[in-house]
């Protein structure tokens, strides 16, 4: 039974920074990948960034150079450091785990960027 708990969202002004965290617990099979997805109001959930068991990262073009994903492999925890936030970054951010074909989601954490 896998559980993902994501946290760290909040209200920030444009240009500000925020750090999201996601802790995975349970039986985590290898290989796997963890990442962040977000869903803005009225939009489909989209990939933000992923990091796999070999530390290979992938970023959406819209966040390259501003966001950094990292992973604590011992604790099965990932982080998303978000810098220079923009209004279009607003949305619910969901932690994701893809382990051997099984996909799990966190409950989501709200990120709101204001002007």
Buried (B, 14 or more C-beta within 10 A) or exposed (E): EBEBBBBBBBEBEBEBEBBBBBBBEEEBEEEBBBBBBBBBEEEEBEBBBBBBBEEEBEBBEEBEEBBBBBBEEEEBBBBBBBBEBBEEBBBBBBBBBBBEEEEBBBEBBEBBBEE
